[in-house]
Amino acid sequence: MQADLVKGEWIALVGSGGGLGHLGVQFAKALGLNVVGVDARDEALELTKEAGADVVVDARKGKEHVVAEVQRVTAGKGADATVTISDAEGAAALACAVTKMHGVMVQVAQVWGPGVFFFSLFAFPFFLLGAFC
């Protein structure tokens, strides 16, 4: 796993209820990680729950809500790592916002369009890894 996490740490999956996302939830749980699943569709949120996520957050409630929930469950520090599987507009920026300082953000989905989350790269120090298709 590119994020190099150990049992008990927190991982957030943005796009957790899709074809790859729910498998990521199961894989992370098998490694002993605490999982926050983030998605924006009712059926995806249900699949995230069924896959075993510790916390499920509805992205339709807004970036501030998602960040607040991640901060709440991680004692204010943010996720140790975040994997962005969703290619939805704003998904990469959301992943940056929930990742702790000096954490890891893995971008799996192909991001289209300019200026998606570049400000976040300078505002918050963390490692960005790509797995572009």
Secondary structure, DSSP 8 states (H G I E B T S, - for coil): -TT---TT-EEEEETTTSTTHHHHHHHHHHTT-EEEEEESSHHHHHHHHHHT-SEEEEGGG-HHHHHHHHHHHTTTS-EEEEEE---STTHHHHHHHHEEEEEEEEE-S---SS-SSHHHHHHS--EEEE---
